[in-house]
Amino acid sequence: MLLTGAQIIIKVLIEQGVDTVFGYPGGTVLNIYDELYKHSDRIKHYTTCHEQGASHAADGYARVTGKTGVVIATSGPGATNLVTGIANAYLDSTPLVAITGNVATTMLGRDSFQEVDISGITMPITKHNYLVKDIAGLAETLREAFALARSGRPGPVLIDVTKDVQTGTAEFSPASAPPPEKPASCFDQAQLDEAAKLIREAKRPYIYCGGGVVLSGASAELIAFADRIDAPIGLSIMGLTAVPYAHPRFLGMVGMHGRYGATKALYESDLLIAVGTRFSDRATGNKAEFMGDRKVLQIDIDPAEIGKNIGVTQSLVGDVKCVLAALMDAVPALAHKEWSDRVRYIKEHPDNNLEMNPKRLTPQSVIEGACRRMGDGTVATDVGQHQMWTTQYYQFKKPRTFVTSGGLGAMGFGLGAAIGACVGRNFQRTLLFTSDGSFHMNLSELATAVTNALPLVIVVLNNQVLGMVRQWQTLFFDGRYSNTSLDRKTDFVKLAEAFGAAGFRAGTIDAYEKCLDEAFKYDTPVLIDCTIDSDERVLPMIPPGGSINDIILR
């Protein structure tokens, strides 16, 4: 059948199972939006206040559903506004397809109105990108983009479509439903045997997991494997939710702001089994001390990650779920009573020895109070101290219920991501922990949440400073607080009401508990402004480039 390029784009989206997209209309994508209007019964479009919010929403949607997120933007500023969201998806391995419009092919390279080389700009932060100048290849390009976004290690793909390709016509042949992805494995029997030998010979094995476990849906396999080899589990920030907080083998997050027990046990292990993690500098600190004399078995779907940041003794390249299943067959049931007793003792060590005030509103009381009411619902965060407090105190129960910016650390990520996550969870209540610094960046998306009547509970930990930067200035810059004391006059309660949301304010634990009781009665957006001390710190903390020997506990 003969279709326009815009029609082909919508047809392929439907082929790929897309029923939700986020974006913002503009001149060079008007034809696409016209087709979206005609197919509104098949694809729901959520118009955000800013393209960055749309990209974060598509990211949040993808993380909770496991589907590929889709975002659409016009040329020029519309496309460049996506860049932070695309970079965030790239560093956190989120499957995302960004579709942008561009000026007509004959106008490319002429500094035309709202022309920008978005494919060139995003080349380092996408798995691949395309500039489509010939309608004949449009359908296959789109199909290939979706396959790339979700295959292997997931990530973002950008398709830039010129205006004339959208308005031109070409023959279109429908494709059958895409075949299910077959998990890839690139290891042989000899490598598997060597990995099994390392595990059998270890006296103090430790399993360190990242986002690859969550992406692979391998939580059950991970826990079964840990039981088989009698090993504790520590997680990176992206690995959180892979293991329930209450599971006896779970020690907590590892690294700069990880649990003391999780990091201490890792340092005392003799075999580190790294599963779907990239050994971020925030997790390792001083790499030489992190490595010590322990052996390392690294498991990852991306061969480029093997040995990239940490030297490895042996590696297995493949889908985490498949590799763990193979290891289960290759190793016998093991027991390490002395090690298990030691880990249990380490786990009971307090993370810090600060005195808790039962009346003063603290980050811990804020996080734990909301946690008690959320059950196994989805939690999103922005970036900063509140993010780290969430990783420490929130008791996650199920995979894919934590949405945060791990690799890029993008302030302003949270609200857009919470919107996308809430949509992806079919409008189930979603909780956002943010801060006055992060929330100011993209607070306009509150209008998006209100317009769509999303049941969001937004908890602002308000300390009137850029808390994490201030903490570093306190510890490493002799208290020189350069531009981190904001002293803004924003009234978040009135702001929420101005957007059409409900707003509450709390400065004590009792007041906060009452606010939560009220907030959880709403099926529309609610904001709670929580006043906390500007000198609250995230502890423990291993200084940058440090090790467990440098840990700050008080």
C-alpha positions as CSV (number, residue, x, y, z in Angstrom):
1,M,0.0,0.0,0.0
2,L,1.1,3.6,-0.7
3,L,1.6,5.6,2.5
4,T,3.3,8.8,3.6
5,G,6.4,8.7,5.8
6,A,4.3,9.9,8.7
7,Q,1.8,7.2,8.2
8,I,4.6,4.6,8.0
9,I,6.1,5.8,11.3
10,I,2.7,5.3,13.1
11,K,2.2,1.9,11.4
12,V,5.6,0.7,12.5
13,L,5.0,1.9,16.1
14,I,1.8,-0.1,16.2
15,E,3.7,-3.1,14.7
16,Q,6.2,-2.8,17.5
17,G,3.5,-3.0,20.2
18,V,3.8,0.7,21.1
19,D,0.7,2.1,22.7
20,T,2.2,4.9,24.7
21,V,4.5,7.8,23.6
22,F,5.7,11.0,25.2
23,G,6.6,14.2,23.4
24,Y,6.0,17.7,22.4
25,P,4.7,18.8,18.9
26,G,6.5,21.3,16.6
27,G,6.8,22.4,13.0
28,T,8.9,19.5,11.6
29,V,6.8,16.8,13.2
30,L,3.3,18.1,12.4
31,N,2.7,15.3,10.0
32,I,3.6,12.7,12.6
33,Y,1.2,14.4,15.1
34,D,-1.5,14.5,12.5
35,E,-1.3,10.7,12.2
36,L,-1.1,10.4,16.0
37,Y,-4.4,12.3,16.1
38,K,-6.0,9.8,13.6
39,H,-4.7,6.8,15.6
40,S,-5.4,8.1,19.1
41,D,-7.4,4.9,19.7
42,R,-4.3,2.9,19.3
43,I,-1.5,5.1,20.7
44,K,-1.9,7.4,23.7
45,H,0.3,10.5,23.5
46,Y,1.3,12.4,26.7
47,T,2.3,16.0,26.1
48,T,4.8,17.2,28.7
49,C,5.8,20.7,29.5
50,H,9.3,20.3,28.1
51,E,11.0,17.8,25.9
52,Q,13.5,16.9,28.7
53,G,10.5,15.9,30.8
54,A,9.2,13.8,27.9
55,S,12.5,11.9,27.5
56,H,12.6,11.2,31.3
57,A,9.0,10.0,31.2
58,A,9.7,7.6,28.3
59,D,12.7,6.4,30.4
60,G,10.6,5.9,33.5
61,Y,8.0,4.1,31.5
62,A,10.5,1.7,30.0
63,R,12.1,0.9,33.4
64,V,8.9,-0.2,35.1
65,T,7.3,-2.0,32.1
66,G,10.4,-3.6,30.4
67,K,9.1,-2.2,27.1
68,T,10.9,0.3,24.8
69,G,10.1,3.9,25.7
70,V,9.2,6.2,22.8
71,V,9.7,10.0,22.8
72,I,9.0,12.4,19.9
73,A,10.3,15.9,19.4
74,T,10.6,18.6,16.7
75,S,13.9,19.8,15.2
76,G,16.3,22.3,16.7
77,P,15.6,23.1,20.4
78,G,13.0,20.3,20.6
79,A,15.6,17.8,19.6
80,T,18.4,19.2,21.8
81,N,16.1,19.3,24.8
82,L,16.1,15.5,24.6
83,V,19.8,15.2,25.0
84,T,20.0,14.9,28.8
85,G,17.3,12.2,28.7
86,I,19.0,10.3,26.0
87,A,22.3,10.4,27.8
88,N,20.6,9.3,31.0
89,A,19.0,6.3,29.2
90,Y,22.4,5.4,27.7
91,L,24.3,5.3,31.0
92,D,21.5,3.4,32.7
93,S,20.9,1.0,29.8
94,T,17.2,1.9,29.2
95,P,15.6,0.9,25.9
96,L,14.5,4.1,24.3
97,V,13.6,5.2,20.8
98,A,13.7,8.9,20.2
99,I,12.0,10.2,17.0
100,T,12.9,13.7,15.9
101,G,11.9,15.7,12.9
102,N,14.3,17.8,10.8
103,V,14.1,20.3,8.0
104,A,13.7,19.1,4.4
105,T,16.7,17.2,2.9
106,T,17.4,20.1,0.5
107,M,17.7,22.5,3.5
108,L,20.1,20.4,5.5
109,G,23.5,22.1,6.2
110,R,22.2,25.6,5.3
111,D,21.6,26.8,8.9
112,S,17.8,26.6,8.2
113,F,15.4,27.7,10.9
114,Q,15.4,25.2,13.8
115,E,18.0,23.0,12.0
116,V,20.4,21.1,14.1
117,D,22.6,18.0,13.5
118,I,20.9,16.0,16.3
119,S,22.3,12.7,15.0
120,G,25.8,14.1,15.3
121,I,25.2,15.5,18.7
122,T,23.8,12.3,20.1
123,M,26.3,9.9,18.4
124,P,28.3,9.3,21.7
125,I,25.2,8.8,23.8
126,T,23.2,6.3,21.7
127,K,23.6,2.7,20.7
128,H,23.0,3.9,17.2
129,N,21.3,6.8,15.4
130,Y,19.9,7.4,11.9
131,L,19.3,10.4,9.7
132,V,16.6,9.3,7.3
133,K,16.7,11.1,4.0
134,D,15.1,8.4,1.8
135,I,11.6,7.2,2.5
136,A,12.3,3.9,0.9
137,G,14.3,2.8,3.9
138,L,12.1,4.4,6.6
139,A,10.1,1.3,7.7
140,E,13.1,-0.9,8.0
141,T,15.1,1.7,9.8
142,L,12.4,2.1,12.4
143,R,12.2,-1.7,12.9
144,E,16.0,-2.0,13.2
145,A,16.0,0.9,15.7
146,F,13.5,-1.0,18.0
147,A,15.5,-4.2,17.7
148,L,18.7,-2.4,18.6
149,A,17.2,-0.6,21.5
150,R,16.0,-3.7,23.3
151,S,18.6,-6.3,22.2
152,G,21.7,-7.2,24.1
153,R,22.5,-4.5,26.6
154,P,19.5,-2.1,26.1
155,G,19.9,1.5,25.3
156,P,18.6,4.5,23.4
157,V,18.4,4.8,19.6
158,L,17.6,8.1,17.8
159,I,15.9,8.4,14.4
160,D,16.0,11.8,12.8
161,V,13.4,12.1,9.9
162,T,13.5,14.9,7.5
163,K,10.3,16.8,6.7
164,D,10.2,15.7,3.0
165,V,10.5,12.0,4.1
166,Q,7.5,12.5,6.4
167,T,5.4,14.0,3.6
168,G,6.6,11.8,0.7
169,T,5.0,8.5,-0.2
170,A,6.3,5.0,-0.6
171,E,5.0,1.4,-0.7
172,F,4.6,-0.1,2.7
173,S,4.5,-3.8,3.5
174,P,3.4,-4.7,7.0
175,A,5.7,-6.9,9.0
176,S,4.7,-9.7,11.3
177,A,5.1,-9.2,15.0
178,P,8.8,-9.0,15.9
179,P,10.2,-12.4,17.0
180,P,11.0,-12.7,20.7
181,E,14.5,-11.9,21.6
182,K,16.8,-14.9,22.2
183,P,19.2,-14.2,25.0
184,A,22.8,-14.3,23.8
185,S,25.6,-16.2,25.4
186,C,29.2,-16.0,24.2
187,F,31.0,-18.3,26.6
188,D,32.2,-21.9,26.0
189,Q,32.3,-24.9,28.2
190,A,35.9,-24.4,29.2
191,Q,35.1,-20.9,30.5
192,L,32.0,-22.2,32.4
193,D,34.2,-25.0,33.9
194,E,36.8,-22.4,35.0
195,A,34.1,-20.2,36.6
196,A,32.7,-23.1,38.4
197,K,36.1,-24.1,39.7
198,L,36.6,-20.5,41.1
199,I,33.3,-20.8,42.9
200,R,34.0,-24.3,44.3
201,E,37.4,-23.2,45.6
202,A,36.3,-19.9,47.2
203,K,36.0,-19.8,51.0
204,R,34.4,-16.3,51.1
205,P,32.3,-15.7,48.0
206,Y,30.4,-12.5,47.5
207,I,27.9,-11.7,44.8
208,Y,27.8,-8.0,43.6
209,C,25.0,-7.2,41.3
210,G,24.0,-4.3,39.1
211,G,21.1,-3.3,36.8
212,G,21.8,-6.2,34.4
213,V,20.0,-8.5,36.9
214,V,16.9,-6.3,36.9
215,L,16.9,-5.9,33.1
216,S,17.3,-9.6,32.6
217,G,14.5,-10.5,35.0
218,A,16.9,-12.7,36.8
219,S,16.0,-12.0,40.4
220,A,14.8,-15.5,41.1
221,E,17.8,-17.1,39.5
222,L,20.1,-14.7,41.5
223,I,18.7,-15.7,44.8
224,A,18.7,-19.4,43.9
225,F,22.3,-19.1,42.9
226,A,23.2,-17.3,46.1
227,D,21.6,-20.1,48.1
228,R,23.4,-22.7,46.1
229,I,26.9,-21.3,46.8
230,D,26.0,-19.8,50.2
231,A,27.0,-16.3,49.4
232,P,25.8,-12.8,50.5
233,I,24.5,-10.3,48.0
234,G,25.4,-6.6,47.6
235,L,23.9,-4.3,45.0
236,S,24.9,-1.3,43.0
237,I,22.4,1.6,42.9
238,M,21.1,0.2,39.6
239,G,20.8,-3.2,41.0
240,L,18.4,-2.2,43.8
241,T,15.1,-4.1,43.8
242,A,16.9,-7.2,42.3
243,V,16.7,-8.7,45.8
244,P,14.0,-7.9,48.4
245,Y,15.2,-5.6,51.2
246,A,14.2,-8.2,53.8
247,H,15.9,-11.1,52.2
248,P,18.5,-12.6,54.6
249,R,21.3,-12.7,52.0
250,F,20.8,-9.0,51.1
251,L,23.4,-6.7,52.7
252,G,22.4,-3.5,51.0
253,M,24.0,-1.1,48.5
254,V,27.8,-1.1,48.0
255,G,30.0,1.9,47.5
256,M,30.5,5.5,48.5
257,H,27.1,5.8,50.3
258,G,26.4,2.1,50.6
259,R,25.7,0.1,53.7
260,Y,28.7,-0.5,55.9
261,G,28.1,-4.2,56.1
262,A,27.7,-4.5,52.3
263,T,31.0,-2.8,51.6
264,K,32.9,-4.3,54.5
265,A,31.9,-7.9,53.6
266,L,32.9,-7.3,50.0
267,Y,36.4,-6.2,51.1
268,E,36.8,-9.4,53.2
269,S,35.7,-11.7,50.4
270,D,38.1,-13.9,48.4
271,L,35.9,-14.2,45.3
272,L,33.8,-11.4,43.9
273,I,31.1,-12.5,41.5
274,A,30.1,-9.4,39.6
275,V,26.7,-9.9,37.9
276,G,25.5,-7.3,35.4
277,T,27.4,-4.4,36.8
278,R,30.0,-2.0,35.4
279,F,32.0,-1.2,38.5
280,S,31.3,2.5,38.6
281,D,33.9,4.7,40.3
282,R,31.3,5.5,43.0
283,A,31.1,1.8,43.8
284,T,34.8,1.0,43.8
285,G,36.6,4.0,45.1
286,N,40.3,3.2,45.2
287,K,40.4,0.4,42.6
288,A,43.6,-1.1,43.9
289,E,42.3,-1.4,47.4
290,F,38.9,-2.5,46.1
291,M,40.5,-5.3,44.2
292,G,42.9,-6.4,46.9
293,D,44.0,-10.0,46.3
294,R,40.6,-11.4,45.7
295,K,39.6,-13.1,42.5
296,V,36.9,-11.7,40.3
297,L,34.4,-13.5,38.1
298,Q,32.5,-11.0,35.9
299,I,29.2,-11.8,34.2
300,D,27.8,-9.3,31.7
301,I,25.9,-9.3,28.5
302,D,28.2,-6.5,27.1
303,P,31.7,-7.8,26.3
304,A,32.9,-4.2,26.4
305,E,32.4,-4.2,30.1
306,I,34.6,-7.2,30.8
307,G,37.7,-5.9,32.5
308,K,37.0,-2.3,31.6
309,N,37.2,-0.9,35.1
310,I,38.4,-3.8,37.2
311,G,40.7,-6.7,36.2
312,V,39.0,-10.0,36.1
313,T,40.1,-13.6,36.8
314,Q,37.4,-15.1,34.6
315,S,34.4,-13.9,32.7
316,L,31.2,-15.2,31.2
317,V,29.6,-13.1,28.5
318,G,25.8,-13.5,28.1
319,D,22.4,-12.8,29.4
320,V,22.5,-12.8,33.2
321,K,19.5,-15.1,33.5
322,C,21.0,-17.7,31.2
323,V,24.5,-17.5,32.7
324,L,23.2,-18.0,36.2
325,A,21.1,-21.0,35.1
326,A,24.2,-22.5,33.5
327,L,26.2,-21.9,36.7
328,M,23.5,-23.5,38.8
329,D,24.0,-26.7,36.8
330,A,27.8,-26.4,37.0
331,V,28.3,-26.0,40.7
332,P,27.2,-28.2,43.6
333,A,25.5,-27.0,46.7
334,L,28.1,-25.3,48.9
335,A,28.3,-24.3,52.6
336,H,30.5,-21.6,54.2
337,K,29.4,-21.5,57.8
338,E,32.4,-19.5,59.1
339,W,31.9,-16.9,56.4
340,S,28.2,-16.8,56.9
341,D,28.7,-16.2,60.6
342,R,31.2,-13.4,59.8
343,V,28.8,-11.8,57.3
344,R,26.0,-11.9,59.8
345,Y,28.2,-10.2,62.4
346,I,29.3,-7.5,59.9
347,K,25.7,-6.9,58.8
348,E,24.7,-6.0,62.4
349,H,27.3,-3.2,62.6
350,P,25.5,0.2,62.7
351,D,25.9,2.3,59.6
352,N,26.4,5.4,61.8
353,N,26.3,6.3,65.4
354,L,24.3,9.5,65.2
355,E,21.6,9.8,67.9
356,M,18.1,9.7,66.5
357,N,15.7,12.4,67.8
358,P,12.2,10.8,68.0
359,K,10.5,14.2,67.3
360,R,12.7,15.9,64.8
361,L,11.9,15.3,61.1
362,T,14.9,13.5,59.7
363,P,15.6,12.0,56.2
364,Q,15.2,8.5,57.7
365,S,11.9,9.2,59.2
366,V,10.7,10.8,55.9
367,I,11.7,7.8,53.8
368,E,10.5,5.2,56.2
369,G,7.2,6.9,56.9
370,A,6.3,6.9,53.2
371,C,7.6,3.4,52.7
372,R,5.2,2.0,55.3
373,R,2.3,3.2,53.2
374,M,3.5,2.4,49.7
375,G,3.6,-1.4,49.9
376,D,5.3,-2.7,46.8
377,G,4.5,0.4,44.7
378,T,6.9,2.3,42.4
379,V,9.4,4.8,43.8
380,A,11.2,7.4,41.8
381,T,13.9,9.9,42.9
382,D,15.8,12.9,41.7
383,V,19.5,13.1,42.4
384,G,21.3,14.2,45.5
385,Q,21.2,13.4,49.2
386,H,17.5,12.4,49.1
387,Q,18.4,9.8,46.4
388,M,21.1,8.2,48.6
389,W,18.8,8.3,51.7
390,T,16.2,6.5,49.6
391,T,18.7,3.8,48.7
392,Q,19.6,3.4,52.3
393,Y,16.3,3.4,54.1
394,Y,13.6,2.4,51.6
395,Q,12.6,-1.3,51.8
396,F,12.1,-2.3,48.2
397,K,10.1,-5.5,47.7
398,K,9.8,-6.2,44.0
399,P,12.0,-5.7,40.9
400,R,11.5,-2.7,38.7
401,T,10.0,-0.6,41.4
402,F,12.9,1.9,41.8
403,V,13.4,4.6,39.1
404,T,16.5,6.8,39.5
405,S,19.3,8.4,37.5
406,G,22.3,6.2,38.4
407,G,25.0,6.7,35.8
408,L,24.4,10.3,34.7
409,G,23.1,11.6,38.0
410,A,20.7,14.0,36.4
411,M,19.0,16.5,38.7
412,G,15.5,17.2,37.4
413,F,15.0,13.5,36.3
414,G,12.6,12.6,39.0
415,L,9.2,14.2,38.2
416,G,9.2,13.2,34.5
417,A,10.4,9.7,35.3
418,A,7.7,9.4,38.0
419,I,5.1,10.4,35.4
420,G,6.3,7.8,32.9
421,A,6.4,5.2,35.6
422,C,2.9,6.0,36.8
423,V,1.6,5.7,33.3
424,G,3.5,2.4,32.8
425,R,1.9,1.0,36.0
426,N,-1.6,1.8,34.7
427,F,-2.0,4.8,37.0
428,Q,-1.1,3.0,40.2
429,R,0.1,5.3,43.0
430,T,3.7,6.3,42.4
431,L,6.0,8.0,45.0
432,L,8.6,10.6,44.2
433,F,11.3,11.6,46.6
434,T,12.9,14.8,45.5
435,S,14.6,17.9,47.0
436,D,14.2,21.7,46.7
437,G,17.3,21.8,44.4
438,S,16.3,19.0,42.1
439,F,12.6,19.8,42.0
440,H,13.2,23.4,40.9
441,M,14.8,22.1,37.7
442,N,11.7,20.6,36.1
443,L,8.9,21.4,38.4
444,S,6.8,22.5,35.4
445,E,6.0,18.9,34.8
446,L,3.7,19.1,37.8
447,A,1.2,20.5,35.2
448,T,1.6,17.3,33.2
449,A,0.8,15.2,36.2
450,V,-2.2,17.3,37.1
451,T,-3.6,17.4,33.5
452,N,-3.5,13.6,33.4
453,A,-4.8,13.2,37.0
454,L,-1.9,10.9,38.0
455,P,-1.8,9.6,41.5
456,L,1.6,10.9,42.4
457,V,2.8,11.6,46.0
458,I,5.7,14.0,45.7
459,V,7.8,14.3,48.9
460,V,10.2,17.2,48.8
461,L,13.1,17.0,51.3
462,N,13.6,20.7,51.7
463,N,16.8,21.9,53.3
464,Q,17.2,25.2,51.4
465,V,20.6,24.1,50.1
466,L,22.2,22.0,47.5
467,G,22.7,19.3,50.1
468,M,25.1,16.9,48.5
469,V,27.4,19.6,47.2
470,R,27.3,21.3,50.6
471,Q,28.2,18.0,52.3
472,W,31.3,17.8,50.1
473,Q,32.1,21.4,50.9
474,T,31.8,20.7,54.6
475,L,34.1,17.6,54.4
476,F,36.6,18.5,51.8
477,F,36.5,22.3,51.3
478,D,36.7,23.6,54.9
479,G,33.1,24.7,54.9
480,R,33.4,27.2,52.1
481,Y,29.8,27.1,50.9
482,S,30.2,28.6,47.5
483,N,26.7,29.0,45.9
484,T,25.1,26.1,47.7
485,S,23.0,28.1,50.1
486,L,20.0,28.8,47.9
487,D,17.8,30.9,50.2
488,R,14.9,30.7,47.7
489,K,11.5,31.9,48.7
490,T,9.5,29.3,46.8
491,D,6.4,28.2,48.7
492,F,6.0,24.6,47.4
493,V,2.5,24.3,49.0
494,K,1.2,27.3,47.1
495,L,3.0,26.3,44.0
496,A,1.4,22.8,44.1
497,E,-2.0,24.5,44.5
498,A,-1.3,26.9,41.6
499,F,-0.7,23.9,39.4
500,G,-3.9,22.3,40.6
501,A,-2.4,19.8,43.0
502,A,-2.8,19.4,46.7
503,G,0.0,20.7,49.0
504,F,1.0,20.0,52.6
505,R,3.8,21.1,54.8
506,A,5.6,19.3,57.6
507,G,8.4,20.1,60.0
508,T,7.9,17.5,62.7
509,I,7.4,13.7,62.6
510,D,3.9,14.0,63.9
511,A,2.9,16.6,61.3
512,Y,4.5,14.5,58.6
513,E,2.6,11.4,59.5
514,K,-0.7,13.4,59.4
515,C,0.3,14.8,56.0
516,L,1.0,11.3,54.7
517,D,-2.4,10.1,56.0
518,E,-4.1,12.8,54.0
519,A,-1.9,12.5,50.9
520,F,-2.6,8.8,50.4
521,K,-6.3,9.5,50.2
522,Y,-5.9,11.4,46.9
523,D,-6.0,9.9,43.5
524,T,-4.4,13.0,41.9
525,P,-1.0,14.7,42.5
526,V,-0.1,15.6,46.0
527,L,3.0,17.4,47.3
528,I,4.4,17.3,50.8
529,D,7.1,19.9,51.6
530,C,9.3,18.5,54.4
531,T,11.5,20.8,56.3
532,I,14.8,19.1,57.2
533,D,18.1,20.5,58.6
534,S,20.6,21.8,56.1
535,D,23.4,20.0,57.8
536,E,21.9,16.5,57.5
537,R,24.5,14.3,55.9
538,V,24.4,11.1,53.9
539,L,26.4,8.5,56.0
540,P,28.3,6.2,55.7
541,M,30.5,7.9,53.1
542,I,33.7,6.7,51.6
543,P,35.6,9.7,50.3
544,P,36.3,9.8,46.5
545,G,39.2,7.6,45.7
546,G,39.1,6.1,49.2
547,S,38.4,2.6,50.6
548,I,36.6,1.0,53.5
549,N,39.6,2.1,55.7
550,D,38.6,5.8,55.0
551,I,34.8,5.3,55.7
552,I,33.1,8.2,57.5
553,L,30.4,6.9,60.0
554,R,29.7,10.1,62.0
